[in-house]
Amino acid sequence: MDACCVEWVKLDSDLTVVAGAERAWTYKGHRPIDGLFNTPMEHAGAIASTAQLLDGVIWAALEASPNADLRPSMTLNRYVWQLIGNFHTAAYTPSFCGEIAQKLRASGNTVFAEFIEEKAREESGHDLLALRDLEALGFRARELTESIYPPTSRALNEWISNRTAHGDVLSIVGYLYALERLAAALTDDHLKKVSKLLPPGVKAMRCLKIHSGSGTDARHVEEGVEFICGLEAHERTSIAKACFRATQIIYSAQDEWVQSDEELDELFAPFRHCAVASGNA
């Protein structure tokens, strides 16, 4: 392969992701590979290989997660839990994006500032979609989200808050890309399964639809790749590592799934203003 068509990132001493225009590979352990991939990449990126590299690190994080296969079947209560989590991440996104963009503007880094500002505009109001969905499902949504803060959302917000405080714009770009890429991977089949859980006549998929392959995230992913592939090699490397870390956080909060459906029902009960039937996918 011509090196200019290949991108790679060494995630740690035991894991390297290598990507070409059509696929990505993971190398694990101390298996010897081409010496080229043991050194930082220095050449320009390309849309196809950058997209594959970012997909590769996200997939590598999923493979490495001990909890990725532990998720129980979707139920209405678990969908409510996801909506609560989506509210918390969506509510915080415009805030940290605005904070880091202001720092970038002050330092004269208008290229990254404009990219982050656009992300803030794109995500503004998505927390309200989650609230509307929770209200449609019979909850006092504000009280519910003020009282419950899922561990994954908390961990993500704490991590990105730390990176924002350090002015780490590359981690923020990687974080935003990972969330949009994972959302864009949600298929119409997934949406249909969730739809079957909802009580008859209830419309409570505003947030999910916009954060799925049927919503705007698919286009945002394409725009993200176009932006990232034009960056310096060391910047693409840092962004890929942040994608890996963000995905790890999403799939490492084991206590997300230890609660039974009955326990979730009891947890949500004080915040209901009307009865909602539950179901299974």
Secondary structure as UniProt FT lines:
FT   HELIX           3..5
FT   STRAND          7..12
FT   TURN            13..14
FT   STRAND          15..19
FT   STRAND          24..28
FT   TURN            29..30
FT   HELIX           35..38
FT   HELIX           47..64
FT   TURN            66..69
FT   HELIX           76..107
FT   HELIX           110..123
FT   TURN            124..125
FT   HELIX           126..136
FT   TURN            137..138
FT   HELIX           141..147
FT   HELIX           151..165
FT   TURN            166..167
FT   HELIX           169..184
FT   HELIX           188..197
FT   TURN            200..201
FT   HELIX           206..210
FT   TURN            213..214
FT   HELIX           217..229
FT   HELIX           233..252
FT   HELIX           254..256
FT   HELIX           261..268
FT   HELIX           269..271
//
